[in-house]
Amino acid sequence: MENILIIPIGEINPNILDRIARSLRRKFKCKATINESIPVPQKAYDATREQYQTIKLFTALASLKSDKHTTLLGVIDEDLFMPKLNFVFGYADPMLDIAIISLTRLRQEFYGLTPETDLFLLRAEKEAMHEFGHLRGLGHCMNSKCIMYFSNSLRETDEKENRFCTACRKKRM
């Protein structure tokens, strides 16, 4: 059975981590374990952008990977970016078998709106599943309802369903 190690980066609410772990177990029939939190690596912070560089966070995660058969999923509540992109909800590197998701832009309050806990948790679950799908070889899907659809906005994240479309489901089996 495949093992996913969920690593909180900084302080993350255990309810969020539990929801993500349950979802991954259910959807991927795998073992998902929540690890101890690691500190947010300050060397990943870009003061000019006031965001964290995703690739530098991967270095911290990669140092924790002791078993080539274990997949790592970092969960952080800081704003992330990649070069040439304003922000990312998450990122996955199938070669390293490591993914990371950011909770920051999944929260209503980031946009000055009233918090909605259930909606936020669903968004976190969707993002974790999306990135894990990349780790299992799936690319972005053209079906806007598929979990593998590329979300360029929170609206697109909300509009996609919390499941793989038929074509992506066949590819991942």
C-alpha positions as CSV (number, residue, x, y, z in Angstrom):
1,M,0.0,0.0,0.0
2,E,1.3,3.4,-0.9
3,N,2.3,5.7,1.9
4,I,1.7,9.5,1.9
5,L,3.4,11.5,4.6
6,I,1.6,14.8,5.2
7,I,4.0,17.4,6.6
8,P,2.6,20.6,8.2
9,I,5.0,23.5,7.5
10,G,4.4,25.9,10.3
11,E,1.3,25.7,12.5
12,I,-1.6,24.1,10.8
13,N,-5.0,23.3,12.3
14,P,-5.2,19.5,12.9
15,N,-8.8,19.4,11.6
16,I,-7.5,20.6,8.2
17,L,-4.8,17.9,8.1
18,D,-7.3,15.2,9.2
19,R,-9.7,16.2,6.4
20,I,-6.9,16.0,3.8
21,A,-5.6,12.7,5.1
22,R,-9.1,11.1,5.1
23,S,-9.7,12.3,1.6
24,L,-6.5,11.0,0.2
25,R,-7.1,7.6,1.9
26,R,-10.6,7.4,0.5
27,K,-9.8,8.5,-3.1
28,F,-6.4,6.8,-3.6
29,K,-6.8,3.7,-1.3
30,C,-3.5,4.6,0.4
31,K,-2.0,5.1,3.8
32,A,-1.9,8.8,4.7
33,T,0.0,9.8,7.9
34,I,0.3,13.2,9.4
35,N,3.9,14.0,10.5
36,E,5.1,16.5,13.0
37,S,5.2,20.1,11.9
38,I,8.4,21.6,10.6
39,P,9.2,25.3,10.9
40,V,8.6,27.5,7.9
41,P,12.0,27.9,6.2
42,Q,12.6,31.7,6.3
43,K,15.2,31.3,3.5
44,A,12.2,30.6,1.2
45,Y,10.7,34.0,1.9
46,D,10.9,36.6,-0.9
47,A,10.5,40.0,0.9
48,T,10.0,41.8,-2.5
49,R,7.0,39.7,-3.3
50,E,5.9,39.0,0.3
51,Q,5.5,35.4,-0.7
52,Y,7.4,32.1,-0.3
53,Q,9.3,30.5,-3.1
54,T,7.8,27.0,-3.7
55,I,11.0,25.5,-5.0
56,K,12.9,26.5,-1.8
57,L,10.3,24.8,0.3
58,F,10.8,21.7,-1.7
59,T,14.4,21.6,-0.5
60,A,13.2,21.5,3.1
61,L,10.7,18.7,2.3
62,A,13.1,16.7,0.3
63,S,15.5,16.5,3.3
64,L,12.7,14.6,5.2
65,K,12.2,12.0,2.5
66,S,13.9,8.9,3.9
67,D,12.1,6.3,1.8
68,K,11.8,6.4,-2.0
69,H,8.4,4.7,-1.7
70,T,6.9,7.5,0.5
71,T,5.2,10.4,-1.1
72,L,5.4,13.8,0.7
73,L,2.7,16.4,0.8
74,G,3.6,19.6,2.5
75,V,0.8,21.8,3.8
76,I,1.6,25.5,4.5
77,D,-0.5,28.5,5.4
78,E,1.7,31.0,3.6
79,D,1.3,32.5,0.1
80,L,3.3,30.7,-2.5
81,F,4.7,31.6,-5.9
82,M,6.6,30.1,-8.8
83,P,8.7,32.0,-11.2
84,K,6.6,33.7,-13.9
85,L,3.4,33.2,-11.8
86,N,1.7,35.6,-9.4
87,F,0.8,32.8,-7.0
88,V,0.1,29.0,-6.9
89,F,-2.4,27.1,-4.8
90,G,0.0,24.2,-4.9
91,Y,2.7,22.5,-6.9
92,A,3.9,18.9,-7.5
93,D,7.1,17.4,-8.7
94,P,6.5,13.8,-9.8
95,M,10.3,13.1,-10.1
96,L,10.8,13.9,-6.4
97,D,7.3,12.5,-5.4
98,I,6.7,15.6,-3.4
99,A,3.9,18.1,-3.5
100,I,2.9,21.2,-1.5
101,I,-0.3,23.1,-1.1
102,S,-0.9,26.5,0.3
103,L,-4.0,27.2,2.4
104,T,-3.7,31.0,2.3
105,R,-5.6,31.8,-0.9
106,L,-8.2,29.1,-0.2
107,R,-9.6,31.1,2.7
108,Q,-12.5,33.5,2.1
109,E,-10.8,36.0,4.5
110,F,-7.8,36.4,2.1
111,Y,-10.3,38.2,-0.2
112,G,-11.9,40.2,2.5
113,L,-14.9,37.9,2.7
114,T,-16.6,36.2,5.7
115,P,-14.9,32.9,6.6
116,E,-16.7,29.7,5.5
117,T,-15.1,26.7,7.2
118,D,-16.8,24.0,5.2
119,L,-16.0,25.7,1.9
120,F,-12.4,26.2,2.9
121,L,-12.0,22.6,3.9
122,L,-13.4,21.4,0.6
123,R,-11.0,23.7,-1.2
124,A,-8.0,22.3,0.7
125,E,-9.2,18.7,0.0
126,K,-9.5,19.5,-3.7
127,E,-6.1,21.1,-3.9
128,A,-4.5,18.1,-2.2
129,M,-6.2,15.7,-4.5
130,H,-5.2,17.8,-7.6
131,E,-1.5,17.8,-6.6
132,F,-1.5,14.2,-5.7
133,G,-3.0,13.5,-9.1
134,H,0.0,15.1,-10.7
135,L,2.3,12.9,-8.6
136,R,0.5,9.9,-10.1
137,G,1.2,11.1,-13.6
138,L,-1.9,13.1,-14.4
139,G,-1.6,16.4,-16.3
140,H,-4.1,19.2,-16.3
141,C,-7.5,18.2,-17.7
142,M,-9.6,20.3,-20.2
143,N,-12.8,19.3,-18.4
144,S,-13.6,22.2,-16.1
145,K,-15.5,19.9,-13.7
146,C,-12.5,17.5,-13.2
147,I,-10.3,17.8,-10.1
148,M,-7.3,18.0,-12.5
149,Y,-8.5,21.1,-14.2
150,F,-6.0,24.0,-13.9
151,S,-7.5,26.5,-11.5
152,N,-6.2,30.0,-12.2
153,S,-8.7,31.5,-9.7
154,L,-10.7,30.5,-6.6
155,R,-13.9,30.6,-8.7
156,E,-12.5,27.8,-10.9
157,T,-11.5,25.8,-7.9
158,D,-15.0,26.1,-6.5
159,E,-16.6,25.2,-9.9
160,K,-14.7,21.9,-10.3
161,E,-15.9,18.8,-8.6
162,N,-14.1,16.9,-5.9
163,R,-13.5,13.9,-8.2
164,F,-11.7,12.8,-11.4
165,C,-13.5,12.9,-14.7
166,T,-13.9,9.6,-16.5
167,A,-10.9,10.1,-18.7
168,C,-8.6,11.0,-15.7
169,R,-10.0,8.1,-13.6
170,K,-9.1,5.7,-16.4
171,K,-5.5,7.1,-16.7
172,R,-4.8,6.9,-13.0
173,M,-6.1,3.3,-12.6
